[in-house]
Amino acid sequence: MTGETTRKPCEFTGKHMLALCVGFFGIIITVNVYMAYSAVSTFPGLEVKNSYVASQQFDTRRAAQEALGWSVYASAVGEEVKLEITDRDGQPVEVASLTATLGRATHVKDDQNPQFVFDGSAYVAPAELAPGNWNIRMIARAQDGTEFTQRVILHVKK
């Protein structure tokens, strides 16, 4: 055994345990802070300023909207979004006005306001949509002035 040195095995000490614990909990705390920040910074905000006042008119607006008897279906084909609004008999409805916000349910960074045009059977608008779930929050006004609001879910496959 000449010329060979024997190595002393590495011991796991209290300093090693402290470094391991600090590193482990440091990573957990860092990830939690990042996730909390991301959740708060992407929250779009409140739907209405005063929920009590909004609730007082809810039943009246709902009854007026249901009296129209409209159904809405959304689809995406190529670079185009289509909104089909039909009456009780399944006939296309041409509204007095239509505004819509097209976006993701979880954040507002991809929100867009497509300009829908009635083509005789449905409302169509150009839109660039990545695959996944989208929401169309639409407000249509009937010819008699009744407001029709609805959130329509759109599934985009590519």
N, C-alpha and C positions, 0 to 999 in steps of 0.2 A: 504494500500500500504506500509505496513511496510516490510522491508527487501528486497524490490525490487529496483533495480537500473534502471534508464532509460538510454538507450543508445542513444547517439547522432548519427544521421544518417551520413554516410560517405559522405564527400563532394568531388566533382570532382574539383580539383584545377588546376592551371596552371602547377604545377610540374607534375601532372598526365598526362596532355596533352603532355608535353615535353617528358616524358618517352615513351608514346605511339607512338609519331611521330618518335623519335630516334629509337625505336625498329622496327617499321614498315619499315622505309627507310633503316635501317641497314640490315634487312633480304633481301630486294630487291637488295641492292648494293652487298651483299655477293653472292647471287645467280647469278647476272650478271657477276661478276668477275670470279666466278667458270666456268660459261658457256663459257665466252670468252677464258679463259685459256684452257679449254678442246678442243675448236674448233681449236685454234692455235697449240696446242701440238700434235694433231692427224692429221693435214694436211700433206699429203704425199709429197707435193712439186710439182715442175713443171714437165711437160711431156717432154719438150725439152728445151735445153739451149737457143737457139735463134729461136724464132718463125718465124722471117722473112725468115731466111735461109730454115727452114722446109717448109714454104709455097711455096717457089719457085719450089720445087720438088713434091708437092702434086699431081697436075694434072697428071704428068707423071706416078707416082706410082699407082694412082687410075686407070688409063687407062690400065696399065699392069695387075693389079689385076682383073679388070672386064673382061679382055680378057680371063682369065683362066676359067671363068664361074662357079666357085665353090660356093656351098652353105654349110653352117655349122649349125649343130644342136647339142645342148648339152643336156644331161640328167644325172640324178643321180639315180642309183638303188642300194639300200643297201649301202655298203661301197665302191662303185665304181662310177667313173665319166666316161661318154662316150661322145666322140666327133665324130660325123659323118660328114665327109667331102665328098661331092658328086659333080660330074661334071654336065654339062648341061643335060645329059641323065639320071641322077639319079644314076649313077654307083659310087661305092666307089673309092676314090682317095688315093693312097699311095704316101705320100710326101717324098722328100729327107731328110727333117729335120723338127722337130716340137718342139717348146718350148712354154711353157704357164705358166702364173701366175694365180692362182685361189685365189680369195679373195673377201672381201666385198667392196662395192662401197664407203663406208663412212670412212673406216680406213684400216690400213695395218697390224694390229696386228695379224689377222688370215690368212695372205697371206701364200700360199704354192706353191711349184713348182712341180706339179705331173709329174712323168715320164711316159708319154703315150707310149703304145705299140700297134702296128697295129695287129689286130686279123683277118684280111682278109676282114672285112667289116667296121670296125670303130677303132678308137683309144680309148683304155681304160686305166685307171690308178686307183690305190687305193687312197681313200681320205676320211677323216672324216669330214663330213659336218653337221653343225647344221641347223635346219630349217630356211628358209628365202631366201632372194635374194643374189645371188653370181654373180660375174663377172669372166669370163675366158678371159684374155687378151693373145691371141695367136699370134704366128708368125710361119707361115709354109713357107717352101721353096719348090717350084715346082721342078720337075726333070730338067727343063731348067734353073733354078736359079732364077726365078721370086719370089719375096717376097710377101706373102699374110698375111696381118695383119688384125685382127678383134677382137672386143670385143663382146663376146657372153654372153648373160644373161642366168643364170641358176636359176630356182626356185626349191628349195628343200622343200618337204613336208614330215612331219613325224608324 
